[in-house]
Amino acid sequence: MAWMIECADSPDGPRLRLDKSVMDAHWAYELSIKSCILAAGSLRKDDGITPVGSLLIVDVPTRADALAFVNADPATQAGLRGTIRVTYWNPAILAGRETD
């Protein structure tokens, strides 16, 4: 099952995103779970530069599993995430192809 995890940065987001140790740990964590990740990336302002949050789509059995993934992320633990929304995602078209 696919779960979309949309996170808005906390007020400390800009500072935490500049913290190399936090972001390196975040990247290492995402690479460690990449077999479950369908898509991941930062959300940005319309300028395409300024990060404001993140989007992660994971293939795990339950909503609780998806929440566990985001809560175990070192960036979440450091306080980067402000709000976290987890929603079941039913893909209709993925990478230009219809899904079953």
N, C-alpha and C positions, 0 to 999 in steps of 0.2 A: 504494500500500500504506500502511496506517495503522500507525504505531508509537507506543506509549505510553511516555513518558519520565517515570519517577517519581523524584523527587529528594528526599532527606532533607537538611535543612540541616546544615551543619557546626557544630561548637561555637561558631564565630564568627558564626553565622547571626543571632542577635538584634542584634548590633552592626552587622553589614553591612546588615541590613534598615533600620536607622535612618540609614544613610549615603545622603543624598539623591542624591549624584552617581552612586553605584552603581545605585540603583533607577531613576533617570531614564534612565541608559544602558541598563539592562535593558529598560525599557518601550519605549524607542526601537528597540532591537534587535527585540523581539517584533513591534512594528508594522511593521518593515521586512520581516519574513518572514510576515506574517499570511496571505498567500495560500496558504501551506502548512499553516497551523494549523487543525485541526478543533476543538480545545478547549484552553484554558489557564487556569490559576489556581493560587492557593496552597492548600496543604493546611494545615489548622488543627487545633489541639487541640479536644476536645469543647466547650470554651467558645465556639467559633466565632470567637474573636478572635486567639488566639496562633498565629502562623505556625510551622510545623514543616518545611515543604518545599514542593514544587510538583509539579504534574501538567501535562504537555504532551502532546497527541496531534497528531502531524504526519502529513501525507500526502506521503511521499517514497518513492523506489524501494527503498532498502536500509536495513538497520540502520546501516551505516556513515554514510549520509547523516543519519540521525536523530541519531547521536552527534556528528557534525560540527556540527549545529545547536546542540545543547546546549553543546558545548565552545566554540563561538564566542560564546556569550552573555557579555556583560561581567560579569554576576553570577557565573557559573561561574568566569571568569578572576580575579575578585576573591576567590574562595574561599568563596562562599556555599554551594556544593554539598558535602555530605559524601559520600553515596553516590548513585550514579546507576544506575538499572536501566532498560534498554530492552527492550521486549517487543513482538513483533508483535501487533497488535490486529485481531481479526476482528469488526467490528460486526454485531450481529444486529438491534438496534433502535437507531435514532439519532433524537433529537428526536421521540420518540413514533411513529416510522414504522419498519416493517420494512425491512431493506436486502436487496439481492439477494445 
